[in-house]
Amino acid sequence: MLDNNTTPTSDARPAYLERIHALIAELERELANAPAGADLQDVRDEIETLKNVLKSPKVKEGWIRESLHSVRNGIEDMTQTVEGTVLKDSPSIAEIGRILGLM
């Protein structure tokens, strides 16, 4: 595990970054299938923030971790609503937790 101020080494980086990129695509597909009227803007904003963090020339593990936590918390908050129940059993929530456990 790295501290919050270091950049992952080249051999550690692809192991979870590739999966995070795939996870973002999965989440965006799931959000596209959410019922009309669901308030998804906060989650979409958090996903966009995560994408921007990953595009940064100096990606820091702490930034990624913080963004993943924000995405997961946003999804969990949204699943408490009737409109958000479509994501309640989403494998994406569990996958974010697994990735965070690796960091």
C-alpha positions in Angstrom: 0.0 0.0 0.0 1.2 3.5 -0.8 0.7 6.6 1.3 -1.6 9.3 0.1 1.2 11.4 -1.4 2.9 8.9 -3.6 2.3 7.9 -7.2 1.8 4.2 -7.7 4.8 2.4 -9.3 4.4 1.3 -12.9 4.0 -2.4 -11.9 1.3 -1.7 -9.2 -0.6 0.8 -11.2 -2.2 -1.3 -14.0 -3.5 -3.9 -11.6 -6.3 -1.7 -10.3 -6.4 1.2 -12.7 -7.5 -1.0 -15.6 -10.3 -2.4 -13.4 -11.4 1.1 -12.3 -11.7 2.2 -15.9 -13.9 -0.9 -16.6 -15.9 -0.2 -13.5 -16.6 3.4 -14.6 -17.9 2.1 -17.9 -20.2 -0.4 -16.1 -21.5 2.2 -13.7 -22.3 4.6 -16.6 -24.2 1.8 -18.3 -26.1 1.0 -15.1 -27.0 4.7 -14.6 -28.2 5.0 -18.1 -30.7 2.2 -17.3 -32.0 3.9 -14.1 -35.6 4.8 -14.0 -36.7 8.2 -15.2 -36.9 10.7 -12.3 -34.0 9.2 -10.4 -31.8 11.9 -9.1 -28.5 10.7 -10.4 -26.6 13.9 -10.9 -24.5 13.6 -7.7 -23.4 10.1 -8.7 -22.7 11.2 -12.3 -20.6 14.2 -10.9 -18.6 11.9 -8.7 -17.9 9.5 -11.6 -16.8 12.4 -13.7 -14.5 13.6 -10.9 -13.0 10.1 -10.7 -12.5 10.1 -14.5 -10.7 13.4 -14.2 -8.5 12.1 -11.3 -7.5 9.1 -13.5 -6.6 11.4 -16.4 -4.3 13.5 -14.2 -0.6 13.2 -15.2 0.3 12.6 -11.6 -2.3 10.2 -10.3 -2.1 9.8 -6.6 -3.5 6.7 -4.9 -5.1 8.9 -2.2 -7.0 10.9 -4.8 -8.3 7.7 -6.4 -9.3 6.2 -3.0 -11.2 9.4 -2.1 -13.0 9.5 -5.4 -13.9 5.8 -5.2 -15.3 6.4 -1.7 -17.4 9.3 -3.0 -18.8 7.3 -5.9 -19.6 4.3 -3.6 -21.2 6.6 -1.0 -23.2 8.4 -3.7 -24.5 5.1 -5.0 -25.3 3.8 -1.6 -27.2 7.0 -0.7 -29.1 6.8 -4.0 -30.1 3.2 -3.4 -32.1 4.3 -0.4 -34.6 5.9 -2.7 -37.3 4.1 -4.6 -35.8 5.3 -7.9 -32.3 4.1 -6.9 -33.3 0.5 -6.1 -32.2 -0.5 -9.6 -28.6 -0.1 -8.4 -29.2 -1.7 -5.0 -27.8 -5.1 -6.1 -25.2 -3.6 -8.4 -22.0 -5.6 -8.5 -20.3 -2.3 -9.0 -20.8 -1.3 -5.3 -19.1 -4.5 -4.2 -16.3 -4.1 -6.8 -15.5 -0.6 -5.5 -15.2 -2.1 -2.0 -12.8 -4.8 -3.3 -10.6 -2.2 -5.1 -10.5 0.0 -2.1 -9.4 -3.1 -0.1 -6.4 -3.5 -2.4 -5.3 0.0 -2.1 
